[in-house]
Amino acid sequence: MKYLVYKLQCILHAIFLCFVKKYRKILKPCLNGFKNSETLDIII
């Protein structure tokens, strides 16, 4: 069961990364306001 949850997290993370890459140009103006946020730097 623990392995299944881990696998799901990996899949969700991969989808999220694809989403971020695809929409980075659209989101960039919004993200500029959060440039100093450490958590955002880790995500991107």
Steps between C-alpha positions, in 0.01 A plus 500: 500500500783739585662429162176578316470838672863577413436406136196728489704788640762445229234505227339815643840668527581413136165639383558814707846552350360459148228751582752750636726465195208538259346800670813669634480777239138572593567479875828695498341846554308356797806323639716815485315628807606191694866497392627528857298198616728206579226239452428622148869477409501137616186419295635662184 
